[in-house]
Amino acid sequence: MYLLPSLRSLNSPSSWHAIRPSAASSTRSLHGLIRTTYNNRHNRLLLLSPSTFTQSTPTRNPLRSLTTKKSPSTSGGDDHSTASALNQALSIRQRKTGTWLPKWQTLTLSTDHDSKTCSFQSTPGSSSKARATTTTTKTETETDIDMDAAKHLLSPQTALAVFLPKGFPDSVTPNYWPFAKWQFVHNVAGSVTAVISTQSLLFAMGLGAGSIPMAAALNWIIKDGLGQLGGVIYASFVSDKFDSEPKRFRFQATVAMQGANVLELLTPLWPGSFLVIASISNIGKNMAWLASSATRAQMNKTFALRDNLGDITGKSGSQTTAAGLVGTGLGVVIAALMSHISEDPTVLPLVPMCLTFLPFAIFNIYSNYKSSHYVTTPSLNIPRAETVFYGVMKDLVSDKEQEQSQPSGSGPREKQEKLSLAELVHKLETIVPTPKEVAHKEVFVTSYRSPFEVGMEVEPAIHRFAGRGKGTEALDRAFRQVDLVKKEHYYMMADVSSSRVVIWFDKKANGKDLIQGFYHACATRAIMQQGKGNSSGSGCEVSKEDEWSNAIRLAHEEAIETVPRLTEVMRQKGWDTDSLFLTDGDRNRIQID
């Protein structure tokens, strides 16, 4: 096995000898066609597998038994075939250094065994002008290689590679490239609208009319301070929702940014209210900047394949800077053209400015929407968990409820239960969707609507149910876990008055308890939605409270049997079952003394 160095390193005789096999006491000549195996994911040649080697002097060669053994049928023409093979040309390719596209530089070797010389031609990448020829003898080596390095460094592929993660496209997911393209367009359009709105804001401040600079500077500082304060308050309220719903808050940030730009654009209509309008606008901008940067980190994490989040984040910053420069330049040109349309420097340019601003603002929001569709979030929040569990409920819960409603001890029921257990994993593998499939269905523009008709509330304040009719009794029943098959680290209550399921998690609850508890609640809702909570097996009518209690018990049995296998299948499908955003942190957890 021989490793081939970079073809650009063949400027020295030592590099050339590194390709030719050599021994301390003998001279070996390359014989036959060298077949190469490449790995497009790495910037190097992996393997050279020689088909035949010959030796001029007897030396121990581990490949000799495989490459130089003569067969009886070819002993007469062996010399002729050897001489012919020695004169064959070898074509070797290697991926160009510093490029991510499949650009190759080619090296063609030809050996004359009689004159003991070797010559080659080198073609760097797609350029066919660069040629190199080398003549090698026993005593000296002359090398003349002309590589156009400047052209290589200034090529479009190399320039584009500056803004892409190392190892692209194999170091990131396939969705990274379309996301980056739409994100670049989004940033360009956003920079254009920012320039146009800022120019209008400066007109409203009165800089164009020669107002007092100190008053203008003071107003500018006040509106910046209020805007930053608003961003801090906003971040404290949102907290981990940036991680659980990055698409939604990123889209809201874009809409808030364009809304703030509209306020700045219309500020010249009310110059006396500059400070109020500018402060509100700057609060919206700071909220948008904060949400955009926070959600971008979570999105970049989903693209990393080689633990290269830092590289992706750095290149994302480079892309944003480049897009900002392009958008700012375009915005300056547009703003200058709009200013020359009318002699009035304040009010009259607003009409053409608004007409120019509107398409860029719409395109900025649209490109954000398009890029978000390429983001796949593998963590589980309430909308994604309900989407996954609802599909499971449709095929499993109804069948299991029918089995449980049959008389106990009957032979067909026991046989049916065993068959369902054997087929459960196979069913889950066909039912459970991948994160990418759920991402295409994910709603982030409008408010989320649960597929379950029966409502659910996660960890509300317990004092809301105490002293309210039968609320105290239901609360006591839930925390004593009367309706559960066994003790769990969560507590479930049926709020009969509002027809919803309420669940709390214990301080000791871990990720497994969160998934099982949430699945248990969803299964209870599915049973009540199908109207099968009154299946008592005796045919008697039951009260509403008993119906809910029966549904909770049946759903618990379903959860105990299904959740371990469901969690395993979800991991195989690509879900991150350790990153759970099913509750609002640990602030409302229950501790029973």
N, C-alpha and C positions, 0 to 999 in steps of 0.2 A: 504494500500500500504506500503511495507517495502523495504527499500534500503539496499542492501547487501554490507558490506565493503569488501575490498580486502581479498582474501582467505589467502594471506600470512600474514595478520595481526591477524590471529587466534592464535598467540603465547601466548595470555593472556586470562585469564578467562573473563575479561570485554568484549573483542572482541567477545567471544563465546555467551555471554548473549545478545550482540547486535543483533544477528540473532534470538534468541528465543523471541517471544512476551511475555511481562510481564506487570503486573498491580500492583498498590500500595497495594491493599487489596485482591488480588486474584491471583491464579496461572492458567495460560492458557497453554494448551498443543496444539501443532501443529497437525492438523488432516487433512488427505487427501493428495493428491498429489499436490505439488507446481509446477506450470508451470511457466517457465521463458521466458522472452522476451529479446533478446539481440539486441544490436546495434553494428554491426561490425565496424562502423566508430569511435567509442569511446572506450576508454580503461576502461570500467566500465559496470556493470550490471544495466539495467535500471529499471526493474519492477519485483516484485514478486506478483502474484495474488493468494492468498489462496482460495482453493475451499471450505473448511469446517473448522470451528473453534468450539470448545466446551469449556465450562467453568465449573469449579467445584463449583463456588459460583455465585449467581445471581448478575451480574453487567451489566451496560448499555453498550451494544456492538452494534454499528451501523450495523455490518455485521450479527447480530444474526438472523434477520428476513430472511436473504438470505441463511444462511449456516446451521442453526440448526432446521429449521422448519420441523416437522414430517408430513408426509402424512398419511391418513387413511389406505392405503394399505400396508404400511411398518411399522406400529406401533409395530407389534409383533416381528420383527427381527431387531429392531433398535439397541438394546444393542449389539447384535452379530456383526452387520456391523460396529458399532463404534469401538469396540475392534479390529476388523480386520484392519480397516483403520489406527488406531493408530500405528500399527506395520509395516506399509508399509515403505519401504526405499525411501528416496528422493535423487535424483541425481541433483546437482547444478553445473553449469559451469560458469566460468568467464574468460574473456580474460586476458592473462598474461601481467603484467605491463612491459612496455619498449620494446615491440615487435610490429611490424607492420604486420607480417603474422598472420593468424587466428590460433594461438596457444592457447590452452585452458588449464586451470587447473581445475580439477574436485573435487568436495566435495560430498561425499555420506553420508547421514544422515539416521540413523535407531533409532527408539524410542521404548522403552519397557514401556508401560503404567503401568503395574503392579509393576515393580521395580522402576519406576520413574527415569530411567536412559536414557541417550542419548549418543550414540557413533557415530563417523564419521571417514571416511577415506579420506585423501587428496592426490590427485595425481597432482603434478605440471607439467603442460604442457604435453609434449610427454613422459616424464620419468615415468616409471612404478615402479621404485624402492622405491621412497619416499612414506612412509605410516605414518599415524598419527592416534592415538586413544585417545579419551577423554571420561571420565566417569564423569557425572554431577549428583549430588544429591542436596537435599534441603539445605544442610549445607556446602558443600565444592565442589570445582571444581579442577580437576587435568588435566593439559594439557601437552602433550608430542608430539610436532610437529618437524619433521626433514625435513627441506627444504634445498635442495642442491643449495644454492644461488650462490656459485662459478661457478657451471656448467651453471646456468642460465645466469650469466654475460658474460661467455666466449662462449656462444652458437653462431653459425654462424648468426642467426637472429639478436641477439643483436649487434654483431659486424657490421653487415651491416646497422643496424638502425642508427649508428653513422654518416653515410654518407648520410642519406636521411632526407628530411624535416619532421618535427613533424606532425603526423597524416597521413603519407603516407600509402596507396595510395589515400586516400580520400581528402587530402588537396591540391592535384595537379591534373592537367588534365591527362587523360589516356595516352597522348603522352609523358609524362615526363620520364617514365621508359625506353622505347626504345631509347629516345634521350640521356639519361644519360649513357646508355650502350655503344652506339656508340661514345659518347664524351669521355668516359674513354679510349676506344681503340685508339681514335684519339690522346689523350694526351700521351699515352704510346709510340706510334709510333713516335710522334714528339720529345719526350725526347731522344729516341734512336738516331735519326738522328742528334739532337743537340750535343750529346756527340761525335759522330763520326766526325762531321764537326769541332768541337772545337779542337779535337786532331790534326786534319790536320792543322788547323790554327796555333796551337802552334808549330808544326814542321816547318811551313813556317817562323815563327818568329825567329827560330833558337835557341829556348831554349834547344832543344835536342843536339845541337852542341856546347853549352857553350858560347852563345853570351853575350854581355854586358847587364846586367839586367836593367840598367837605360834607355838605348835606347829602349829596349823591352817594358818597362813600359810606356815610353813616347808615343810610337806608339799606345799602347793599349788605353791610355787615349784620344788621339786625335780621334781615330776612334769611341770611345764611344760618345764623344762630338758631332761629326758630325752626328752620328746616331740619337741622341736625338733631334738635331736641325731639321733634316729631318722629324721626327715624329711630331713635333710641326707644321711645315708648312703643312704637309699632313692633320692634323686634322682641320686646319683652312679652308681648301678648301672643305672638305667633309661635315662638320657641321651636319645638321639634316638628311643627307642621311643615317647615321647609324641607325636612327629610322625608316625611311621609307622603306629601303631595307636592313635589317640586314642579310638576307641569302646571298645576292650577295657580300657584303663587308666582311662577314666572310669567304666565300669561297676564295675571292681574297686575304685575309690575309693569309690563309693557303698556297696558291700557292706562294705568295711573300716570306713567311717564308722558304719554301723548295727551292725556287730559291736562297735565300741568303745562305742557307746551302750548296748548290752546289758550289757557289762561294768560300766559305770558304774551301770546300773540295778540290778544284782545286788550291788553293793558293800556295801550294808547287811547282807548275810548274813555277811560276813567283815570286820567293822570293824577288826580287828587287822591285816589285810593291806591296809589302805587304800593305802599308798604304792606297793606292788607292783602292785596291780590298777589304780590310777589312772595309774601310769606307763605300763603296757602299753596302757591305753586311750588315753592321750594320744599315744603313738607312732603308734597306728593312725589317730587323728584327723589328726595332722600329715601323715602319708603321704597320707591322703585329700585334705586341703586342697591339698597341693602338686600331686598328680596332677590334681585337678579344675581348678585354675587353669591348669596347663600344657596340658592337653588342650583347655580352652575356647578358648585362643588359636588353636590349629590349626583348631578347628571354626568359629570366627568368620571365619577367613580364607576358608573355603569358601563363605560366604554373600555376600561382598563382590562387587559388580558394578561399582562406580565408584571403586575404590581407596579405599574408605571403611572400612578395618579399624578405625581409631581410633574412628570414630563408632559402629560396631557394638559394639566393646568397651566404650565408655563407656555406651551404652544397656543393654548386658548387665549392667553393674554396677548401674545404676539399677533394672533389673528384679529383680536379686538382693536389693538393699536393700529394695525394696517387698515382695517375697515374704517376706523375713526379718521385717519388721515385722508383717505379717499372721500369719505362723506363730508368732512369739514371743507376740503377744497371745493367740492361740488356745491356745497351750501354757500360758501363765500361768493362763488361766481353767480349763483342764482340770486342771492340777496343784493349783490351789486347791480344786476340787471333790473331787479324790481325797483331799486331806489332811483334809477334814472328814468323811470316811466313818468313820474310826476314831479313837479317842482316842490310840492308840499312834502316836507320830510317826516311828517308824523301820521296823519290820518289817511290821506288818499292812497298811499302805497299798501294799505291793509287789504284792499280788495284783491289786487294781484298776488299779494303774499299769501292770503288765505287760499286762493285758487291753486297756488303752487304747493303750499303746505299740505293740503288735504290728501292728494294722491300718495305722497311719501309717508304720511302718517298711517294711511290704510295699508300700504304695502309693508310697513314696519310691523304692524299687528299681524298681518297675514303670514309673513315669513316666520314670525314667532310661532304661530299656530302650526305651520307646516313642519318646522324643525322639531317641535315637541312630539310629533307623531313618530319620530325615529328614536325616541328615548324609551327604553325598557327598564322599568323599575321592578327588581325581584323581591323587594321587601313587602311585607304584608301590613296594610292598613285596613280600615273597615270596608271601604268600597271594594278593594281588590279581594279581600277575604270573602266578602259576601258573594262576589262574582264567582269565585272558585267553588265555594260551598253550595251555592244555589244549584249549580249544575250537578253536583253530587247528590243533592237531596232529591232531585227529580227522578233519578233512577234507583236510588237505594232506599230512601226513607219509606216511600210508599210500599215497596215490596216487603221490607222488614216489618212494617206495621201490620200487613196482612198475615205474616207468619205469627206475630205475637198475639193476634186476635183469635187464632185457632185454639181449641181446647188443649190443655197441657197433657202431655203423655201420649199423644197420638203418634202413631208411627210415621205417617206421611209428613207431619210437621218436623219431626226430628231429622228425617232424611233430607227435607228441604233446607233446614238450617245448615246441615253439614255441607250440602252442595253450594249454598250461598257463601259459606266461609271459604270454601276451596276456590270459588270464582271471584272472590272479593278483590284480590290484588289485580287480577286481569281486568275487571271492570273499572277499577280506579285508574289503571294505566291508560285506558281508552277515554275516560271521562275527564280527568284532571287536565286543564289547559296549561300551556306553557306561559311564562311571563310575557313573551312576545305576543301571543294570542290575546291575552288580557289587555295588553297595552293598546292594541288596535280598537278595543271596545271602551277604553277608559274615557270617561267624560270629565273634562277639566275646564270647559268654557262656561257651562251653566252649572247650576247646583246639582248635587248628586241625588239620585232617587233610587232607593233600595228596591231590588226585585221582589223582596218579601212584602206581602200585604200587611202582615202583623208587625207592629213596631217593636223596637228594642232600645233600651237606654242603658248605657254603660257607666257604672259607678256614679250615680247621682247622689245628692245629699240625703242621708237617711232620715233626717228630721222632717222631710216633706211627707213621709208616709206614716209617721207616728201620730196617733190620735185622730186619724181620718177614717171614720167608719170601720171597715174591716182591715184597714191598712196595717194596724198594729199587729193583728193576728197573723196576717200574711207575712209581715216582717219577722215575727218570731218563728214562724214555720220555716222561713228561708234560712235564717242564721242557725237554726238547729238542724238543718239539712234533712228534714223529715221526708221530703219527696225524692231524695237521692238514693241510689242503690248502695253506695258506700261513701265514706267521707272524702271530700275533695278540698282543694285550696281555693275554692270559689263558692259563692253563694248566689242562688237563683231564686227570684221571686216572680210570681205571676200577678201583675197589676190588673186585676179583673175589671176595675172601673174604666180604665183607659185601653184595655185589650192590648197589652204590650208585655214584653218580657224585660225584667230588670236584673242585671247581673253585677256583682261586686267581686273583686279578687282580694285574696288574703295577702298580707305582707310577705308571707313565705312563698307565694306563687312564683313559679319560674316560667320559662318559655313554653314548656310542654303543657303546663296548667292553663296558660293563656289560650293556646290553640284549642285544647279540649273544651275549655269553658265557652269560648266563642262558638265552636262547632255545636256544642250542646244547646246554646241559646238559639242558634239558627235552625237546628233540628226541631226544637220545640215550636218555633214559629211555623216551620213547614207542616208539622202535624196539625197544628191549630188551623192553618190556612186550608188544609185539606178537609177539615171538619171531622177528624178521626180521633180527637182526644176523648170522646165519650165512649170509646170501645172498651167496655169493661168485661166483656165475655159473657155477661148474664142477660143482656138484652134490656136491662132496666135503664130508665132515664136517670141521669146523674145531674147534680147541680153544676153551676158554672165553675165554682171553685174546685170541685172534684175533677171536672173535665180538664182544667189547667194542670192540676196536680198529676193526673194520669199522663198527660202529654209530657210533662217534665220527666217523669220516671221512665217512660218509653224512650224518650230522646237521650236520656242518660245511658241506658243500655246500648243504644246505637252508637253513642260517642265512645264508650269504653271499647267497643269492638272495632270501630272503624278508624279512629284517630291515629293510633300507632302506625297502621298500614298506610293511611292517607298521608301522614307526615313523611314517611319514607318515600312514597311515590312523588310527592311534591319536591323533595330534595333532588330526586333523579331528574325531574322536569326542569330544574334550574331555579327553584324558589329558595330564597334565603329565609329559612324558618327560624333563624336566630335574631334577625332584625324585625322586630314586631312593634307596630304602632297602633295597637288595638285599644289602648287606654291612654288617658291623658297623664302619662307619667306615673309616678307613685304617690301623688299628693292625696288621692282619694281612696287609697287601699284600706282594707279593713283589718283591725287587730282585735281579737276577742280574748279577753283575759279569763 
